[in-house]
Amino acid sequence: MAGEFKLDVSAMVAKCEGRINEVVQKIVIGISAELMEKSPVGDPVLWKSPPPKGYIGGHFRANWQYAFNVPPGGIIDEIDPSGDATKDEVATRVSSTLGDGTHYLVNNLPYAQRLENGWSTQAPIGMVALTVVDFSLIVNEAANGVQNGTSSEDFAAGFETYKL
Protein backbone atom coordinates (compact mmCIF):
# COMPACT_ATOMS: atom_id res chain seq x y z
CA MET A 1 0.00 0.00 0.00
CA ALA A 2 1.53 3.23 -1.10
CA GLY A 3 1.43 6.36 0.95
CA GLU A 4 3.67 8.54 3.00
CA PHE A 5 3.26 11.19 5.61
CA LYS A 6 5.72 13.09 7.76
CA LEU A 7 5.43 14.62 11.19
CA ASP A 8 7.42 17.30 12.99
CA VAL A 9 8.55 15.30 16.00
CA SER A 10 10.62 17.99 17.74
CA ALA A 11 7.96 18.64 20.41
CA MET A 12 7.56 14.92 20.99
CA VAL A 13 11.33 14.45 21.31
CA ALA A 14 11.56 17.23 23.89
CA LYS A 15 8.60 15.81 25.79
CA CYS A 16 10.16 12.37 26.11
CA GLU A 17 13.64 13.44 27.16
CA GLY A 18 15.77 11.00 25.19
CA ARG A 19 13.38 8.04 25.27
CA ILE A 20 12.54 8.41 21.60
CA ASN A 21 13.15 4.73 20.73
CA GLU A 22 10.55 3.68 23.26
CA VAL A 23 8.09 6.24 21.91
CA VAL A 24 8.64 5.16 18.31
CA GLN A 25 8.16 1.51 19.28
CA LYS A 26 4.88 2.37 21.01
CA ILE A 27 3.77 4.35 17.94
CA VAL A 28 4.43 1.39 15.63
CA ILE A 29 2.58 -0.94 18.01
CA GLY A 30 -0.31 1.56 18.18
CA ILE A 31 -0.50 1.80 14.40
CA SER A 32 -0.47 -1.99 14.16
CA ALA A 33 -3.34 -2.24 16.65
CA GLU A 34 -5.37 0.32 14.69
CA LEU A 35 -4.77 -1.51 11.41
CA MET A 36 -5.86 -4.82 12.96
CA GLU A 37 -9.01 -3.28 14.39
CA LYS A 38 -9.92 -1.62 11.09
CA SER A 39 -9.04 -4.56 8.82
CA PRO A 40 -11.99 -6.60 7.58
CA VAL A 41 -12.24 -10.32 8.18
CA GLY A 42 -13.89 -12.37 5.44
CA ASP A 43 -17.52 -13.04 6.33
CA PRO A 44 -19.24 -15.25 3.74
CA VAL A 45 -22.65 -14.04 4.96
CA LEU A 46 -21.83 -10.70 3.32
CA TRP A 47 -20.63 -12.20 0.02
CA LYS A 48 -22.56 -12.51 -3.24
CA SER A 49 -20.85 -15.82 -4.05
CA PRO A 50 -20.42 -18.83 -1.78
CA PRO A 51 -17.04 -19.16 -0.03
CA PRO A 52 -14.51 -21.81 -1.01
CA LYS A 53 -14.93 -25.09 0.87
CA GLY A 54 -13.33 -24.86 4.33
CA TYR A 55 -12.91 -21.07 4.15
CA ILE A 56 -11.88 -19.31 7.38
CA GLY A 57 -11.51 -15.52 7.43
CA GLY A 58 -8.47 -13.75 8.83
CA HIS A 59 -5.86 -14.11 6.07
CA PHE A 60 -5.80 -10.35 5.49
CA ARG A 61 -5.17 -9.53 9.16
CA ALA A 62 -2.43 -12.16 9.34
CA ASN A 63 -0.65 -10.47 6.44
CA TRP A 64 0.10 -7.17 8.13
CA GLN A 65 3.88 -7.48 8.24
CA TYR A 66 6.45 -5.40 10.10
CA ALA A 67 10.07 -4.80 9.12
CA PHE A 68 12.76 -2.28 9.97
CA ASN A 69 14.64 -0.42 7.21
CA VAL A 70 13.63 -2.85 4.43
CA PRO A 71 10.00 -3.37 3.40
CA PRO A 72 8.87 -6.96 3.95
CA GLY A 73 8.00 -8.96 0.88
CA GLY A 74 5.89 -11.97 0.21
CA ILE A 75 2.65 -13.30 1.60
CA ILE A 76 2.12 -15.08 4.91
CA ASP A 77 0.19 -18.34 4.76
CA GLU A 78 -1.60 -17.86 8.08
CA ILE A 79 -5.07 -17.05 9.41
CA ASP A 80 -5.53 -14.59 12.28
CA PRO A 81 -9.20 -13.54 12.55
CA SER A 82 -8.69 -11.54 15.76
CA GLY A 83 -5.39 -9.98 14.67
CA ASP A 84 -3.93 -10.72 18.12
CA ALA A 85 -1.14 -13.03 16.93
CA THR A 86 -0.13 -10.50 14.28
CA LYS A 87 -0.11 -7.64 16.81
CA ASP A 88 2.01 -9.74 19.14
CA GLU A 89 4.44 -10.51 16.32
CA VAL A 90 4.77 -6.81 15.47
CA ALA A 91 5.32 -5.91 19.15
CA THR A 92 8.00 -8.59 19.51
CA ARG A 93 9.83 -7.53 16.36
CA VAL A 94 9.63 -3.77 16.94
CA SER A 95 10.90 -4.13 20.52
CA SER A 96 14.31 -5.13 19.18
CA THR A 97 14.75 -2.02 17.00
CA LEU A 98 17.06 0.77 18.09
CA GLY A 99 18.23 3.94 16.45
CA ASP A 100 17.25 5.83 13.39
CA GLY A 101 15.50 3.99 10.64
CA THR A 102 12.30 3.38 8.76
CA HIS A 103 9.57 1.20 10.19
CA TYR A 104 7.35 -0.59 7.68
CA LEU A 105 3.88 -2.03 8.23
CA VAL A 106 2.69 -3.50 4.94
CA ASN A 107 0.12 -5.91 3.58
CA ASN A 108 1.28 -7.57 0.37
CA LEU A 109 -1.90 -9.44 -0.47
CA PRO A 110 -3.03 -8.71 -4.03
CA TYR A 111 -6.40 -7.41 -2.84
CA ALA A 112 -5.02 -5.11 -0.11
CA GLN A 113 -5.34 -1.97 -2.24
CA ARG A 114 -8.92 -2.87 -3.18
CA LEU A 115 -9.79 -3.18 0.52
CA GLU A 116 -8.14 0.17 1.20
CA ASN A 117 -10.27 1.66 -1.58
CA GLY A 118 -13.52 0.51 0.03
CA TRP A 119 -14.08 -2.91 -1.56
CA SER A 120 -15.33 -4.36 1.74
CA THR A 121 -18.52 -3.24 3.43
CA GLN A 122 -16.65 -3.82 6.71
CA ALA A 123 -14.05 -1.18 5.77
CA PRO A 124 -15.78 1.17 3.31
CA ILE A 125 -13.21 3.91 3.94
CA GLY A 126 -10.23 1.59 4.16
CA MET A 127 -7.85 1.00 7.03
CA VAL A 128 -4.67 2.95 6.36
CA ALA A 129 -6.43 6.24 5.58
CA LEU A 130 -8.36 6.07 8.85
CA THR A 131 -5.22 5.17 10.77
CA VAL A 132 -3.46 8.20 9.26
CA VAL A 133 -6.32 10.35 10.58
CA ASP A 134 -5.73 8.85 14.05
CA PHE A 135 -1.95 9.20 13.81
CA SER A 136 -1.60 12.29 16.02
CA LEU A 137 -3.66 10.55 18.72
CA ILE A 138 -1.43 7.47 18.49
CA VAL A 139 1.69 9.65 18.77
CA ASN A 140 0.32 11.58 21.74
CA GLU A 141 -0.72 8.35 23.46
CA ALA A 142 2.77 6.91 22.99
CA ALA A 143 4.59 10.07 24.09
CA ASN A 144 2.36 10.61 27.12
CA GLY A 145 2.65 6.96 28.09
CA VAL A 146 6.44 7.10 28.01
CA GLN A 147 6.65 10.47 29.73
CA ASN A 148 4.13 9.65 32.45
CA GLY A 149 4.75 5.93 32.71
CA THR A 150 1.19 5.06 31.78
CA SER A 151 -1.15 4.94 28.83
CA SER A 152 -4.88 4.87 28.31
CA GLU A 153 -4.60 1.06 28.03
CA ASP A 154 -2.94 0.94 31.46
CA PHE A 155 -5.56 3.29 32.85
CA ALA A 156 -8.42 1.21 31.41
CA ALA A 157 -6.91 -1.98 32.85
CA GLY A 158 -6.64 -0.34 36.28
CA PHE A 159 -10.14 1.06 35.99
CA GLU A 160 -11.49 -2.44 35.26
CA THR A 161 -9.36 -4.14 37.93
CA TYR A 162 -10.43 -1.79 40.70
CA LYS A 163 -14.04 -1.47 39.46
CA LEU A 164 -13.84 2.33 39.38
C-alpha positions as CSV (number, residue, x, y, z in Angstrom):
1,M,0.0,0.0,0.0
2,A,1.5,3.2,-1.1
3,G,1.4,6.4,1.0
4,E,3.7,8.5,3.0
5,F,3.3,11.2,5.6
6,K,5.7,13.1,7.8
7,L,5.4,14.6,11.2
8,D,7.4,17.3,13.0
9,V,8.5,15.3,16.0
10,S,10.6,18.0,17.7
11,A,8.0,18.6,20.4
12,M,7.6,14.9,21.0
13,V,11.3,14.4,21.3
14,A,11.6,17.2,23.9
15,K,8.6,15.8,25.8
16,C,10.2,12.4,26.1
17,E,13.6,13.4,27.2
18,G,15.8,11.0,25.2
19,R,13.4,8.0,25.3
20,I,12.5,8.4,21.6
21,N,13.2,4.7,20.7
22,E,10.5,3.7,23.3
23,V,8.1,6.2,21.9
24,V,8.6,5.2,18.3
25,Q,8.2,1.5,19.3
26,K,4.9,2.4,21.0
27,I,3.8,4.3,17.9
28,V,4.4,1.4,15.6
29,I,2.6,-0.9,18.0
30,G,-0.3,1.6,18.2
31,I,-0.5,1.8,14.4
32,S,-0.5,-2.0,14.2
33,A,-3.3,-2.2,16.6
34,E,-5.4,0.3,14.7
35,L,-4.8,-1.5,11.4
36,M,-5.9,-4.8,13.0
37,E,-9.0,-3.3,14.4
38,K,-9.9,-1.6,11.1
39,S,-9.0,-4.6,8.8
40,P,-12.0,-6.6,7.6
41,V,-12.2,-10.3,8.2
42,G,-13.9,-12.4,5.4
43,D,-17.5,-13.0,6.3
44,P,-19.2,-15.2,3.7
45,V,-22.6,-14.0,5.0
46,L,-21.8,-10.7,3.3
47,W,-20.6,-12.2,0.0
48,K,-22.6,-12.5,-3.2
49,S,-20.8,-15.8,-4.1
50,P,-20.4,-18.8,-1.8
51,P,-17.0,-19.2,0.0
52,P,-14.5,-21.8,-1.0
53,K,-14.9,-25.1,0.9
54,G,-13.3,-24.9,4.3
55,Y,-12.9,-21.1,4.2
56,I,-11.9,-19.3,7.4
57,G,-11.5,-15.5,7.4
58,G,-8.5,-13.8,8.8
59,H,-5.9,-14.1,6.1
60,F,-5.8,-10.4,5.5
61,R,-5.2,-9.5,9.2
62,A,-2.4,-12.2,9.3
63,N,-0.7,-10.5,6.4
64,W,0.1,-7.2,8.1
65,Q,3.9,-7.5,8.2
66,Y,6.4,-5.4,10.1
67,A,10.1,-4.8,9.1
68,F,12.8,-2.3,10.0
69,N,14.6,-0.4,7.2
70,V,13.6,-2.8,4.4
71,P,10.0,-3.4,3.4
72,P,8.9,-7.0,4.0
73,G,8.0,-9.0,0.9
74,G,5.9,-12.0,0.2
75,I,2.7,-13.3,1.6
76,I,2.1,-15.1,4.9
77,D,0.2,-18.3,4.8
78,E,-1.6,-17.9,8.1
79,I,-5.1,-17.1,9.4
80,D,-5.5,-14.6,12.3
81,P,-9.2,-13.5,12.6
82,S,-8.7,-11.5,15.8
83,G,-5.4,-10.0,14.7
84,D,-3.9,-10.7,18.1
85,A,-1.1,-13.0,16.9
86,T,-0.1,-10.5,14.3
87,K,-0.1,-7.6,16.8
88,D,2.0,-9.7,19.1
89,E,4.4,-10.5,16.3
90,V,4.8,-6.8,15.5
91,A,5.3,-5.9,19.1
92,T,8.0,-8.6,19.5
93,R,9.8,-7.5,16.4
94,V,9.6,-3.8,16.9
95,S,10.9,-4.1,20.5
96,S,14.3,-5.1,19.2
97,T,14.7,-2.0,17.0
98,L,17.1,0.8,18.1
99,G,18.2,3.9,16.5
100,D,17.3,5.8,13.4
101,G,15.5,4.0,10.6
102,T,12.3,3.4,8.8
103,H,9.6,1.2,10.2
104,Y,7.3,-0.6,7.7
105,L,3.9,-2.0,8.2
106,V,2.7,-3.5,4.9
107,N,0.1,-5.9,3.6
108,N,1.3,-7.6,0.4
109,L,-1.9,-9.4,-0.5
110,P,-3.0,-8.7,-4.0
111,Y,-6.4,-7.4,-2.8
112,A,-5.0,-5.1,-0.1
113,Q,-5.3,-2.0,-2.2
114,R,-8.9,-2.9,-3.2
115,L,-9.8,-3.2,0.5
116,E,-8.1,0.2,1.2
117,N,-10.3,1.7,-1.6
118,G,-13.5,0.5,0.0
119,W,-14.1,-2.9,-1.6
120,S,-15.3,-4.4,1.7
121,T,-18.5,-3.2,3.4
122,Q,-16.7,-3.8,6.7
123,A,-14.1,-1.2,5.8
124,P,-15.8,1.2,3.3
125,I,-13.2,3.9,3.9
126,G,-10.2,1.6,4.2
127,M,-7.9,1.0,7.0
128,V,-4.7,2.9,6.4
129,A,-6.4,6.2,5.6
130,L,-8.4,6.1,8.8
131,T,-5.2,5.2,10.8
132,V,-3.5,8.2,9.3
133,V,-6.3,10.3,10.6
134,D,-5.7,8.8,14.0
135,F,-1.9,9.2,13.8
136,S,-1.6,12.3,16.0
137,L,-3.7,10.6,18.7
138,I,-1.4,7.5,18.5
139,V,1.7,9.6,18.8
140,N,0.3,11.6,21.7
141,E,-0.7,8.4,23.5
142,A,2.8,6.9,23.0
143,A,4.6,10.1,24.1
144,N,2.4,10.6,27.1
145,G,2.6,7.0,28.1
146,V,6.4,7.1,28.0
147,Q,6.6,10.5,29.7
148,N,4.1,9.7,32.4
149,G,4.8,5.9,32.7
150,T,1.2,5.1,31.8
151,S,-1.2,4.9,28.8
152,S,-4.9,4.9,28.3
153,E,-4.6,1.1,28.0
154,D,-2.9,0.9,31.5
155,F,-5.6,3.3,32.9
156,A,-8.4,1.2,31.4
157,A,-6.9,-2.0,32.9
158,G,-6.6,-0.3,36.3
159,F,-10.1,1.1,36.0
160,E,-11.5,-2.4,35.3
161,T,-9.4,-4.1,37.9
162,Y,-10.4,-1.8,40.7
163,K,-14.0,-1.5,39.5
164,L,-13.8,2.3,39.4
